[in-house]
Amino acid sequence: MKVTTEQLPKRIVALEIEPDAATIEKELNKAAQRIASKVAIPGFRKGKAPRFIVENYYGKAAILEEATDEIINVAFRAALEQENIKPVAQASLEKLEPEPFRFRILVPVEPEVILPDYKAITVDLTEEPVTDATLEVALDQAREKHVVLSAPEGEPEAAEGDQLTATVQTLVDGVPLHKLDEEDDDDDDDDDDDDDDDDDDDDDDDDDDDDDDDDDDDDDDDDDDDDDDDDDEGEPTTLIMEERRIVPELYAGLKGIKAGETREISAHLPADHPDARVADKDVVFKVTVSEIQNRQLPAWEELPGLEEFEGDLDAYKADLMERLVKNSGDHHRRNVLNQYLEEVVAATSFDVPDALIAERAHELLHEQVESLARYGINMEQYLQIVGKTHDEAVQELLPRGEESLKSSLVVRKIVEAEGLSVDESEINAEIERILNDFPDAQRGPARRRLEKELRPQVAGSLLDKKLQDRLVELATGNAAA
């Protein structure tokens, strides 16, 4: 067998393979036997006609066509072994010549990853402090979970602490926000259409007289539609009558409002407002209240019990503060890890086969759909919802697939460079630690699972912990030389 190799960009190895005559003959004989087993040839039982008889009936070309896939498979596997090439994704046949029999096949191989001096890269992120104010916000949120709503008697007027169900329309210079969006879209469309206007003018002149009558008939309907749009105040929303929760002018303007009443309340929104359309602008809120409810918050002394905490309020506050500090530290740690990896990935040199990126994008799509399984959504339904074919959905995920793959490759390289590993004693110790959380009656079955099918996951979790600890050391400049 003759094999020549050529290294192509993006970690593709092209193999030119010319199988030896013995391989070809062997596969042709097998192909003739397969054909003979499928058809009736006079004088022979199925599968028993010799090759030359099959050739006489069906021709050499039919036998070669039947044998081609197996010749390629056998020769390809032998060539990979001979050249010590390990594919990392599906190879693709580029060229096939029957006389003499030879073919060219493209093989994606292991990506090339050249790390930068990652030990010189550091991340300077300041951890947000957990203050008494942070604790107060968390306490308020915990208390809010247990609020009791009740309908007041008679015709109540909105007062401090009430909860209002209302539709709110925001107007800028008398124009509702959704109308502003439509105007922006129209402006964009007008810009796109400008180039076409001159071409259409002559045709429009011919049609003007005919259109005028139709337009007159439609005017009244259009006016009605506009009125409906102006009155469209959107879906009901919840407003809490506390000045710290809503715009001060809105809070003041809603005091004393009754269910069924509509008010227009003027306000000036700050320059740092998250919605750029209304930032540093005078607006009018058109509010229609449909329901007013009293809100009864539990007494502070009741909160620990409601939160299923064993202890008094002071102990609950101390425990909550401890959890807030831990969560803040974990969040800061994740941010440091993410930013550090982003910077290392950006400085790393990659040569990656496109097939691996596509494979990762395919995995991301299926992970995305699996996360929706609890809502009863399968792949077919998901693709219908997004209006894409499977291939289009994968294509859309290619950038994320490439980003995810590169991050994984960098992590794997750092693990190798740092010599990180876990030994059997560490795995056994971790299994014992996990078992301590199980009741005595469940430890036997849990141990069997952990020591057998879950052992690789335990090892992977330990290695991931070591890796994260090391990356934080590197990112913060605290790594030992």
Secondary structure per residue as TSV (DSSP state, phi and psi in degrees):
chain	resnum	aa	ss	phi	psi
A	1	M	-	360.0	133.2
A	2	K	E	-101.8	130.4
A	3	V	E	-134.5	127.4
A	4	T	E	-121.6	145.7
A	5	T	E	-119.4	150.2
A	6	E	E	-140.9	126.1
A	7	Q	E	-84.8	120.0
A	8	L	E	-105.8	167.2
A	9	P	T	-61.3	164.1
A	10	K	T	57.6	39.0
A	11	R	T	53.9	48.1
A	12	I	E	-111.6	129.3
A	13	V	E	-106.7	122.9
A	14	A	E	-92.0	126.1
A	15	L	E	-109.0	122.9
A	16	E	E	-98.3	115.2
A	17	I	E	-121.8	128.7
A	18	E	E	-120.7	102.4
A	19	P	-	-62.4	152.5
A	20	D	-	-74.6	160.9
A	21	A	H	-60.7	-35.9
A	22	A	H	-63.6	-41.7
A	23	T	H	-63.5	-44.2
A	24	I	H	-63.1	-46.5
A	25	E	H	-62.2	-41.9
A	26	K	H	-61.4	-43.2
A	27	E	H	-73.8	-31.0
A	28	L	H	-65.6	-40.4
A	29	N	H	-62.2	-43.6
A	30	K	H	-63.9	-38.6
A	31	A	H	-65.4	-42.0
A	32	A	H	-61.8	-39.4
A	33	Q	H	-66.1	-38.0
A	34	R	H	-65.8	-40.0
A	35	I	H	-65.6	-44.2
A	36	A	H	-62.3	-28.9
A	37	S	H	-78.0	-15.3
A	38	K	H	-96.4	-23.1
A	39	V	S	-125.2	162.3
A	40	A	-	-94.5	124.5
A	41	I	B	-117.6	122.3
A	42	P	T	-52.1	132.3
A	43	G	T	90.3	-4.2
A	44	F	B	-135.3	143.4
A	45	R	-	-73.4	156.8
A	46	K	T	-56.9	130.5
A	47	G	T	85.9	-2.6
A	48	K	-	-106.9	-8.8
A	49	A	S	-69.4	134.9
A	50	P	-	-68.5	163.0
A	51	R	H	-59.0	-42.0
A	52	F	H	-64.9	-31.4
A	53	I	H	-67.6	-44.0
A	54	V	H	-60.8	-40.9
A	55	E	H	-62.3	-39.7
A	56	N	H	-63.3	-37.6
A	57	Y	H	-79.9	-41.1
A	58	Y	H	-117.8	-10.5
A	59	G	-	88.5	154.2
A	60	K	H	-64.8	-33.8
A	61	A	H	-62.4	-38.2
A	62	A	H	-65.8	-39.3
A	63	I	H	-67.8	-42.1
A	64	L	H	-63.3	-41.2
A	65	E	H	-60.8	-41.5
A	66	E	H	-66.6	-31.4
A	67	A	H	-89.1	-18.0
A	68	T	H	-54.6	-50.3
A	69	D	H	-58.5	-42.7
A	70	E	H	-70.5	-37.9
A	71	I	H	-59.0	-45.1
A	72	I	H	-63.7	-46.3
A	73	N	H	-61.2	-46.9
A	74	V	H	-64.4	-46.4
A	75	A	H	-68.1	-37.5
A	76	F	H	-64.2	-46.1
A	77	R	H	-61.6	-40.6
A	78	A	H	-65.8	-38.9
A	79	A	H	-66.7	-39.8
A	80	L	H	-60.5	-42.6
A	81	E	H	-67.6	-42.2
A	82	Q	H	-63.4	-41.5
A	83	E	H	-94.3	0.9
A	84	N	T	55.0	50.9
A	85	I	-	-108.8	131.9
A	86	K	-	-116.9	106.0
A	87	P	B	-66.2	147.5
A	88	V	S	-111.9	-3.2
A	89	A	S	-157.3	177.3
A	90	Q	-	-62.1	128.7
A	91	A	-	-77.4	160.8
A	92	S	E	-131.1	135.7
A	93	L	E	-78.5	122.7
A	94	E	E	-98.8	-35.7
A	95	K	E	-151.9	144.3
A	96	L	E	-139.5	128.4
A	97	E	E	-122.9	125.3
A	98	P	E	-79.9	-26.1
A	99	E	T	-134.7	109.5
A	100	P	T	-68.8	157.1
A	101	F	E	-69.0	117.3
A	102	R	E	-157.1	158.6
A	103	F	E	-150.7	159.9
A	104	R	E	-120.6	128.3
A	105	I	E	-130.9	139.2
A	106	L	E	-101.4	125.6
A	107	V	E	-119.5	116.6
A	108	P	E	-72.3	131.0
A	109	V	B	-120.5	175.8
A	110	E	-	-48.7	131.2
A	111	P	-	-60.2	153.1
A	112	E	E	-100.0	125.1
A	113	V	E	-129.0	117.6
A	114	I	E	-113.2	107.3
A	115	L	-	-70.4	149.7
A	116	P	-	-78.3	-172.4
A	117	D	-	-76.8	78.9
A	118	Y	G	-66.6	-20.5
A	119	K	G	-73.4	-15.8
A	120	A	G	-89.8	-7.1
A	121	I	-	-90.9	128.2
A	122	T	-	-131.6	159.6
A	123	V	-	-121.2	130.0
A	124	D	-	-110.9	92.4
A	125	L	-	-120.9	129.3
A	126	T	-	-88.5	129.8
A	127	E	-	-78.1	131.1
A	128	E	-	-65.7	126.1
A	129	P	-	-71.0	148.2
A	130	V	-	-95.5	112.9
A	131	T	-	-108.9	176.9
A	132	D	H	-60.6	-34.3
A	133	A	H	-64.6	-38.5
A	134	T	H	-61.0	-43.5
A	135	L	H	-63.2	-41.3
A	136	E	H	-61.6	-41.5
A	137	V	H	-62.4	-44.6
A	138	A	H	-64.3	-38.6
A	139	L	H	-64.3	-42.8
A	140	D	H	-60.9	-41.8
A	141	Q	H	-64.6	-41.0
A	142	A	H	-63.9	-41.1
A	143	R	H	-67.5	-38.0
A	144	E	H	-61.2	-29.0
A	145	K	T	-62.6	-20.4
A	146	H	T	-112.8	19.4
A	147	V	-	-65.5	145.4
A	148	V	E	-113.9	125.2
A	149	L	E	-98.2	140.6
A	150	S	E	-143.4	149.1
A	151	A	-	-85.3	123.5
A	152	P	-	-72.7	159.7
A	153	E	S	-82.6	157.1
A	154	G	S	70.2	-144.7
A	155	E	S	-114.4	85.4
A	156	P	-	-71.1	154.5
A	157	E	-	-108.5	141.2
A	158	A	-	-60.8	131.4
A	159	A	-	-136.2	174.0
A	160	E	T	-50.3	129.0
A	161	G	T	89.7	-11.4
A	162	D	-	-70.1	160.0
A	163	Q	E	-111.8	125.0
A	164	L	E	-108.7	137.5
A	165	T	E	-102.4	122.3
A	166	A	E	-151.3	159.1
A	167	T	E	-102.5	135.7
A	168	V	E	-125.8	124.0
A	169	Q	E	-114.2	130.3
A	170	T	E	-102.8	126.5
A	171	L	E	-116.2	135.7
A	172	V	E	-117.0	119.5
A	173	D	T	53.0	37.7
A	174	G	T	79.9	1.0
A	175	V	E	-108.3	126.0
A	176	P	E	-62.0	150.1
A	177	L	H	-57.1	-39.9
A	178	H	H	-66.5	-27.0
A	179	K	H	-70.8	-37.0
A	180	L	H	-60.7	-41.4
A	181	D	H	-61.1	-43.5
A	182	E	H	-64.2	-38.8
A	183	E	H	-64.6	-39.2
A	184	D	H	-62.0	-42.9
A	185	D	H	-63.7	-41.0
A	186	D	H	-62.9	-40.0
A	187	D	H	-61.4	-41.3
A	188	D	H	-63.6	-42.3
A	189	D	H	-65.3	-39.2
A	190	D	H	-61.5	-40.5
A	191	D	H	-62.1	-40.5
A	192	D	H	-67.9	-31.5
A	193	D	H	-87.6	-12.9
A	194	D	H	-54.0	-40.9
A	195	D	H	-65.4	-23.8
A	196	D	H	-91.5	-12.0
A	197	D	H	-60.6	-45.0
A	198	D	H	-61.7	-38.2
A	199	D	H	-65.6	-30.2
A	200	D	H	-90.3	-13.1
A	201	D	H	-58.6	-45.9
A	202	D	H	-61.6	-42.5
A	203	D	H	-65.3	-37.4
A	204	D	H	-65.3	-37.6
A	205	D	H	-59.5	-39.8
A	206	D	H	-65.6	-30.3
A	207	D	H	-94.0	-8.5
A	208	D	H	-58.1	-46.8
A	209	D	H	-61.9	-41.1
A	210	D	H	-66.0	-37.6
A	211	D	H	-74.0	-28.1
A	212	D	H	-59.0	-44.3
A	213	D	H	-62.2	-43.1
A	214	D	H	-63.7	-39.5
A	215	D	H	-64.2	-38.9
A	216	D	H	-60.1	-39.5
A	217	D	H	-65.8	-31.2
A	218	D	H	-87.0	-14.3
A	219	D	H	-57.1	-45.9
A	220	D	H	-62.4	-40.3
A	221	D	H	-63.6	-40.3
A	222	D	H	-63.6	-40.6
A	223	D	H	-61.8	-41.2
A	224	D	H	-62.4	-40.7
A	225	D	H	-62.7	-41.2
A	226	D	H	-61.9	-42.1
A	227	D	H	-60.8	-39.6
A	228	D	H	-63.0	-40.3
A	229	D	H	-64.0	-42.0
A	230	D	H	-64.1	-30.9
A	231	D	H	-87.9	-4.0
A	232	D	-	-75.7	103.9
A	233	E	-	-100.5	9.7
A	234	G	-	82.3	-171.4
A	235	E	S	-76.0	148.8
A	236	P	-	-59.3	144.4
A	237	T	E	-129.6	168.4
A	238	T	E	-106.3	130.8
A	239	L	E	-121.2	131.3
A	240	I	E	-101.7	125.6
A	241	M	-	-77.4	70.3
A	242	E	-	-137.6	132.2
A	243	E	T	-61.9	-29.5
A	244	R	T	-75.9	-11.5
A	245	R	T	-99.0	-25.6
A	246	I	S	-132.0	167.6
A	247	V	-	-54.7	132.2
A	248	P	H	-52.7	-43.8
A	249	E	H	-64.6	-35.1
A	250	L	H	-68.5	-42.1
A	251	Y	H	-58.7	-48.3
A	252	A	H	-66.3	-40.0
A	253	G	H	-71.2	-21.0
A	254	L	H	-90.7	-10.5
A	255	K	T	-60.3	129.1
A	256	G	T	85.4	-2.4
A	257	I	-	-69.4	149.7
A	258	K	-	-112.4	161.3
A	259	A	T	-61.6	134.6
A	260	G	T	91.4	-8.9
A	261	E	-	-90.7	147.8
A	262	T	E	-118.8	134.6
A	263	R	E	-131.3	148.4
A	264	E	E	-109.7	121.6
A	265	I	E	-122.7	122.8
A	266	S	E	-84.6	145.6
A	267	A	E	-154.7	157.1
A	268	H	E	-114.6	120.2
A	269	L	-	-89.2	146.8
A	270	P	-	-68.3	160.3
A	271	A	T	-66.6	-25.2
A	272	D	T	-93.6	17.9
A	273	H	-	-60.4	136.4
A	274	P	S	-64.0	-22.7
A	275	D	-	-94.3	108.9
A	276	A	T	-62.0	-22.8
A	277	R	T	-67.4	-25.3
A	278	V	T	-119.9	0.2
A	279	A	T	-62.1	131.6
A	280	D	T	56.6	37.9
A	281	K	-	-129.1	154.9
A	282	D	E	-81.7	130.9
A	283	V	E	-131.8	165.6
A	284	V	E	-124.3	126.6
A	285	F	E	-95.3	120.2
A	286	K	E	-99.6	109.0
A	287	V	E	-116.4	127.3
A	288	T	E	-118.3	118.3
A	289	V	E	-90.7	129.2
A	290	S	E	-105.1	-22.1
A	291	E	E	-155.3	142.3
A	292	I	E	-123.0	129.4
A	293	Q	E	-129.6	144.1
A	294	N	E	-80.5	143.8
A	295	R	E	-113.5	124.4
A	296	Q	E	-113.6	109.5
A	297	L	-	-85.7	147.3
A	298	P	-	-68.9	155.5
A	299	A	-	-64.5	149.0
A	300	W	G	-57.2	-36.9
A	301	E	G	-65.8	-21.6
A	302	E	G	-82.5	-17.9
A	303	L	H	-59.6	-46.9
A	304	P	H	-54.8	-45.1
A	305	G	H	-64.6	-40.8
A	306	L	H	-63.7	-30.9
A	307	E	T	-90.1	9.4
A	308	E	T	57.3	40.7
A	309	F	-	-105.0	133.8
A	310	E	S	-91.4	103.1
A	311	G	S	150.9	173.4
A	312	D	-	-85.6	-176.4
A	313	L	H	-63.6	-40.1
A	314	D	H	-63.1	-42.4
A	315	A	H	-65.6	-37.8
A	316	Y	H	-63.6	-43.0
A	317	K	H	-61.6	-42.4
A	318	A	H	-64.4	-41.5
A	319	D	H	-65.7	-41.3
A	320	L	H	-64.6	-42.2
A	321	M	H	-61.1	-40.9
A	322	E	H	-61.8	-42.1
A	323	R	H	-68.3	-37.6
A	324	L	H	-63.4	-41.8
A	325	V	H	-63.8	-43.6
A	326	K	H	-63.6	-46.0
A	327	N	H	-62.3	-39.2
A	328	S	H	-64.4	-42.5
A	329	G	H	-63.7	-42.5
A	330	D	H	-63.1	-41.4
A	331	H	H	-63.5	-43.5
A	332	H	H	-63.0	-42.0
A	333	R	H	-60.6	-44.1
A	334	R	H	-62.5	-42.2
A	335	N	H	-62.4	-41.8
A	336	V	H	-62.7	-47.1
A	337	L	H	-60.0	-47.1
A	338	N	H	-63.3	-45.1
A	339	Q	H	-67.8	-39.7
A	340	Y	H	-61.6	-47.7
A	341	L	H	-63.2	-38.8
A	342	E	H	-58.5	-43.7
A	343	E	H	-70.2	-38.3
A	344	V	H	-67.3	-43.9
A	345	V	H	-60.4	-43.0
A	346	A	H	-62.6	-29.3
A	347	A	H	-94.5	-1.4
A	348	T	-	-88.7	144.2
A	349	S	E	-94.2	127.7
A	350	F	E	-122.4	144.5
A	351	D	E	-134.6	103.8
A	352	V	-	-124.9	134.3
A	353	P	-	-65.0	139.1
A	354	D	H	-59.6	-32.2
A	355	A	H	-62.1	-34.6
A	356	L	H	-69.9	-37.0
A	357	I	H	-64.9	-44.2
A	358	A	H	-62.8	-38.2
A	359	E	H	-63.9	-40.7
A	360	R	H	-68.7	-38.5
A	361	A	H	-63.0	-38.5
A	362	H	H	-62.0	-42.9
A	363	E	H	-63.5	-41.4
A	364	L	H	-62.5	-40.3
A	365	L	H	-60.8	-46.0
A	366	H	H	-70.0	-33.8
A	367	E	H	-64.1	-39.1
A	368	Q	H	-62.5	-44.3
A	369	V	H	-70.6	-37.9
A	370	E	H	-61.4	-33.6
A	371	S	T	-68.4	-17.3
A	372	L	T	-97.1	-1.4
A	373	A	G	-60.8	-33.5
A	374	R	G	-66.5	-15.7
A	375	Y	G	-96.4	7.8
A	376	G	T	77.7	20.6
A	377	I	-	-102.0	122.4
A	378	N	-	-102.3	-178.0
A	379	M	H	-60.9	-45.5
A	380	E	H	-60.1	-43.6
A	381	Q	H	-67.3	-40.3
A	382	Y	H	-60.7	-45.5
A	383	L	H	-64.4	-34.5
A	384	Q	H	-66.3	-40.0
A	385	I	H	-63.7	-44.5
A	386	V	H	-85.6	-8.7
A	387	G	T	68.2	39.9
A	388	K	-	-134.7	156.4
A	389	T	-	-80.6	169.5
A	390	H	H	-60.1	-45.1
A	391	D	H	-63.7	-39.0
A	392	E	H	-65.9	-39.0
A	393	A	H	-65.3	-41.2
A	394	V	H	-64.0	-44.1
A	395	Q	H	-57.5	-40.8
A	396	E	H	-64.7	-28.5
A	397	L	T	-91.1	1.4
A	398	L	H	-57.3	-44.6
A	399	P	H	-59.4	-43.6
A	400	R	H	-66.4	-36.7
A	401	G	H	-62.4	-41.9
A	402	E	H	-65.4	-43.4
A	403	E	H	-61.4	-45.6
A	404	S	H	-64.3	-44.4
A	405	L	H	-62.9	-45.1
A	406	K	H	-63.2	-39.8
A	407	S	H	-62.4	-43.8
A	408	S	H	-63.1	-40.4
A	409	L	H	-65.3	-39.9
A	410	V	H	-64.6	-44.7
A	411	V	H	-59.4	-44.6
A	412	R	H	-62.3	-39.7
A	413	K	H	-65.8	-40.1
A	414	I	H	-66.8	-39.6
A	415	V	H	-56.7	-44.5
A	416	E	H	-66.1	-46.7
A	417	A	H	-63.8	-34.8
A	418	E	H	-87.5	-7.2
A	419	G	T	64.4	35.9
A	420	L	-	-79.9	137.0
A	421	S	-	-161.6	169.2
A	422	V	-	-126.6	142.4
A	423	D	-	-104.1	174.2
A	424	E	H	-62.5	-35.9
A	425	S	H	-65.8	-36.0
A	426	E	H	-67.4	-40.5
A	427	I	H	-63.4	-44.9
A	428	N	H	-62.0	-40.2
A	429	A	H	-66.2	-38.0
A	430	E	H	-68.3	-38.4
A	431	I	H	-61.1	-42.7
A	432	E	H	-64.1	-38.7
A	433	R	H	-63.1	-42.2
A	434	I	H	-64.6	-40.4
A	435	L	H	-65.1	-25.2
A	436	N	T	-62.3	-21.7
A	437	D	T	-85.6	-5.1
A	438	F	S	-95.9	144.3
A	439	P	-	-61.6	153.2
A	440	D	H	-52.8	-40.9
A	441	A	H	-66.1	-22.7
A	442	Q	H	-101.1	-4.2
A	443	R	H	-68.8	-34.7
A	444	G	H	-60.6	-57.4
A	445	P	H	-60.3	-38.9
A	446	A	H	-64.0	-41.2
A	447	R	H	-61.4	-44.0
A	448	R	H	-60.4	-42.1
A	449	R	H	-67.8	-44.3
A	450	L	H	-64.9	-37.0
A	451	E	H	-82.9	-12.1
A	452	K	T	-114.4	-92.3
A	453	E	T	-69.4	-25.3
A	454	L	T	-95.0	-0.8
A	455	R	H	-58.8	-44.3
A	456	P	H	-60.3	-37.2
A	457	Q	H	-66.2	-38.0
A	458	V	H	-63.5	-44.1
A	459	A	H	-62.7	-43.1
A	460	G	H	-63.6	-39.4
A	461	S	H	-64.4	-41.2
A	462	L	H	-64.3	-43.1
A	463	L	H	-64.7	-39.9
A	464	D	H	-63.2	-39.5
A	465	K	H	-63.6	-44.5
A	466	K	H	-61.1	-41.8
A	467	L	H	-63.1	-47.4
A	468	Q	H	-61.7	-42.2
A	469	D	H	-60.1	-43.2
A	470	R	H	-67.3	-40.5
A	471	L	H	-64.3	-38.9
A	472	V	H	-64.1	-41.2
A	473	E	H	-60.0	-44.9
A	474	L	H	-65.5	-44.7
A	475	A	H	-65.0	-32.8
A	476	T	T	-97.0	3.8
A	477	G	T	74.2	21.2
A	478	N	-	-106.3	13.7
A	479	A	-	-77.3	139.2
A	480	A	-	-69.3	146.7
A	481	A	-	-66.2	360.0
